[in-house]
Amino acid sequence: MRNVLRRIGVIAAGTALIGGALSVSPASADDTLDVQLLSITDFHGYLQPPTPAQGGQIPAGGGTSVTVGGAAYLATHLDRLRSGHPNSVFFSTGDNFSGWPFEVDAFQDEPTIEVLNKLGLRFTAVGNHELDVSPSFLVDHMAKGTCFGTVGVDSCYQDSTGQRFHGADFDFLTGNIVDARTGNPIVEPYRIEWFRSAEGKSVPVGFLSTTTESTPTGSTSFQPGLRALDQASTIDRYVGELKSRGVEAIVLNVHEGGSPKSAATSGYDVCDSAYGPVIDLAKKVSAEIDAVVTGDWHSRFNCMVPDPAGVPRPVVETGNHGALINEIKLSIDPATGEVLRDRTRSVNHAVTRDVAPDPEVKKIVDHWAARGAERFAEPLATQTGPFTRAANAVGESTAADLYADVQYWNANRTREGKADLALVAAQPTKGSNAVRADLPYTKGSHPADADGRILFGESWNAYGYGNPVLTVSVTGSRLDAILEQQWQKQADGSVRFAPLAVSRNVSYSFDPTRPVGRRVAFGDVKINGVPIHAEGTYRVAALAYTVIGSDGYDAFAGYTDPVRNGADHESFVDYLRAHKQIAPAPLTRVRVKGRQVPGAPPSPRDVTRPGGSW
């Protein structure tokens, strides 16, 4: 155990001294090695300055706010902070890509990698969103630049210099996300950086990374082939390994969440009684760790949290979308390699827009913004009529039915994902809605549009939110329970109708006069014309968000044998490329039992419109 007296009394901007300076550090002020740690988190591909709703305006405390973000401004601030610091390293705490800006999302997030390469990122923790496609996508494509599909169409686009995508110039790290079969980490768990003192001595600093344990079953990062190990025990294990290699200065770079108590109003450089899993983790992992840099919750705080020996250490998070840069000055005794915590300082810097944007990074951003505009305007297919979200009296709509058909087609492209039916939450009671927009027949406002034409960007905006389609097994009884959950009792005693769209090979009827939970009979649910049976097993294609219960259908609980298929946006693009003309299907998949005309408006005694009570 290192000398505790050397580690007491760390001070961070905006926080109080905890523990007090009990001893003068043994190294004198002029013979320490100062290492500058610069970090960001949850960048999510926001190359262009984000809007206020996207995090482009953050509270600065005292009722004030500051406008922040944009890769070109981030570059300028990084250059200013690095100036005069020969021992400086810039890293990230994960979720660098798998963002939502169209110009990066539609190009497999390759634009984000180009920008981060230009910014000089040295390494990053693996965030949950780094696994939104697949482990191979992360390791082979994003890290190494391996191409897939058709070059220039599906991957490996030309960057702003005219060169083909070559992958990241930085490392991805995590110690606790492992292959479920072998137990091996998917990437390296840590990286050792060497820094040179004024006397010419090289001193190592270890940067150890782990990832939030929910990653293998998260709604976007759902990966059945992965397993998450306990973070605390994994961290302590690799701390021991780093120590055995002679590394005394250790930084934990962990993608795990925390938040200040008053997140909506707290200044970006204060602690404000931060809480959450990362705070709990910081209190119990090895005292040999000298600082904890975190992400995931898109929060902003700069705290001192006592380690298990009672000695404070920095625990920091820099929000999201390039809003902040954290700077930690890590003072090291060159003779021992130990961090002198009484001299360690931490501060969150706002990436303000009152500076000149870096011209080289701005050129990259502008290039991809223009490419994004071109891709948005690409025609994909034609349609013979409108697809709208307007539901009939039984909750069926042409748009939701189309997206259910897309999921069914997506799943059945492979033998592993083969599904018996598909379900889409057309109007979920909570969470996100994958049925995001109509596909009108008439020409829209975009200059490239025309009557009956579907543009790439229109399809992207109409269906999905970066979620994978899963194929899972459920029993007939479970499938019936899922359909029954379209009617959900509310706290006030009312019943909310949250319809599920079904694929074209499914039909069913329900009886609105019966009690909630008993409105759909087994014999009235048919797949390819055959009634389902309670003891049967059925493969259902649904978005991961729905399967894990995030949009209100927890009746999926107990599913088995999950297989991950393609993601929603990309699969819809593929569907339209394979079906060059699409037509709205008749609304005949769902009917009220006993009525002669499927989908005909029932009497007020029976039902009301979707979103109301039955």
PyMOL commands that set and color helices and strands:
alter all, ss='L'
color gray80, all
select helices_A, chain A and resi 4-7+52-54+71-82+102-105+110-119+128-131+135-142+215-217+231-244+277-284+341-343+359-376+398-411+456-462+476-484+522-524+544-547+554-556+568-578
alter helices_A, ss='H'
color red, helices_A
select strands_A, chain A and resi 33-40+57-61+64-67+88-92+123-125+171-173+177-179+190-196+202-211+226-228+249-255+291-294+300-306+312-318+324-333+338-339+345-350+379-383+421-425+453-455+468-475+487-489+495-497+500-502+506-510+525-527+530-531+537-543+560-567+581-582+590-592
alter strands_A, ss='S'
color yellow, strands_A
deselect
rebuild
show_as cartoon
